[in-house]
């Protein structure tokens, strides 16, 4: 929930309320954080898949180099 305060005008009267903060209710903030968490988990899974793929590529290249050197038939 956003907080509000009234800033005083030059003559000392209270002016228009000024909102500070996100203005989101607790349920909205929890939902937003849940979405962000899901996105971060997806990024982590994609990173892991990329690392595994690169590891497989390195292994294949090592086998090819060994074959070229005559170590593997």
C-alpha positions as CSV (number, residue, x, y, z in Angstrom):
1,X,0.0,0.0,0.0
2,X,1.3,3.4,-0.9
3,X,1.9,6.1,1.7
4,X,0.6,9.6,1.3
5,X,1.7,12.9,2.8
6,X,0.5,16.4,2.2
7,X,3.2,18.9,1.3
8,X,2.6,22.5,2.6
9,X,2.2,25.3,0.1
10,X,4.1,28.6,0.4
11,X,1.3,30.1,2.5
12,X,1.4,27.2,4.9
13,X,-1.8,25.4,3.9
14,X,-1.8,21.7,3.1
15,X,-1.4,21.0,-0.6
16,X,-2.4,18.0,-2.7
17,X,-1.5,14.6,-1.3
18,X,1.7,13.0,-2.7
19,X,1.9,9.3,-2.9
20,X,5.2,7.5,-2.1
21,X,6.0,3.8,-2.4
22,X,4.8,1.1,-4.8
23,X,1.1,1.4,-4.2
24,X,0.8,-2.4,-4.7
25,X,-1.2,-4.4,-2.2
26,X,0.4,-7.3,-0.5
27,X,-1.2,-9.9,-2.7
28,X,0.0,-8.0,-5.8
29,X,3.5,-7.8,-4.5
30,X,3.5,-11.5,-3.6
31,X,2.2,-12.3,-7.1
32,X,4.8,-10.1,-8.7
33,X,7.6,-11.7,-6.7
34,X,6.3,-15.1,-7.7
35,X,6.5,-14.2,-11.3
36,X,10.0,-12.9,-10.9
37,X,11.1,-16.1,-9.1
38,X,9.6,-18.2,-11.9
39,X,11.5,-16.2,-14.5
40,X,14.8,-16.6,-12.5
41,X,14.2,-20.4,-12.3
42,X,13.7,-20.6,-16.0
43,X,16.9,-18.6,-16.6
44,X,18.7,-21.1,-14.3
45,X,17.3,-24.1,-16.2
46,X,18.4,-22.5,-19.5
47,X,21.9,-21.9,-18.1
48,X,22.1,-25.5,-16.9
49,X,21.0,-26.8,-20.3
50,X,23.6,-24.6,-22.1
51,X,26.4,-25.8,-19.7
52,X,25.4,-29.4,-20.4
53,X,25.3,-28.9,-24.1
54,X,28.8,-27.2,-24.1
55,X,30.1,-30.1,-21.9
56,X,28.9,-32.6,-24.5
57,X,30.5,-30.6,-27.3
58,X,33.8,-30.5,-25.5
59,X,33.6,-34.3,-24.9
60,X,32.9,-34.9,-28.6
61,X,35.7,-32.7,-29.7
62,X,38.2,-34.5,-27.3
63,X,37.1,-37.8,-28.8
64,X,37.6,-36.5,-32.3
65,X,41.1,-35.2,-31.5
66,X,42.0,-38.6,-29.9
67,X,40.7,-40.3,-33.1
68,X,42.8,-38.0,-35.3
69,X,45.9,-38.8,-33.2
70,X,45.2,-42.5,-33.5
71,X,44.2,-43.2,-29.9
72,X,40.6,-44.3,-30.6
73,X,39.4,-46.5,-33.5
